[in-house]
Amino acid sequence: MGWASHYIAGLTQGEAVQFRPRGNSMQGKIESGQLCTVEPIDPATLTVGDIVLCKVNGREYLHLVKAIQGSRFQIGNNRGRINGWISASSIFGKCVRVE
């Protein structure tokens, strides 16, 4: 169970969720502690640059879609780090608002 398990559960039930992520990996797009609203999404509508709540290698991230290759999505932060490639089933929602 990770930091986002509760939010992922809500998204899989079709609910929008809000939380304040901590850390600096998304600095410049999301500052530590800002309120983020994440909504369920059809992964087919995602584009490079979207911010998604996802799991990569068992870890939960609110990170960027860096590349799309067929049905695979490359996930990374806003500081140049790449987390890895995942399938659509590992993407739970898209960040639609940062306050």
Buried (B, 14 or more C-beta within 10 A) or exposed (E): EEBBEEBBEBBEEEEBBEBEBEBEBBEEBBEEEBEBBBBBBEBEEBEEEBBBBBBBEEEBBBBBBBEBEEEEBBBBBBEEEBBBBBEBEBBBBBBEEBE
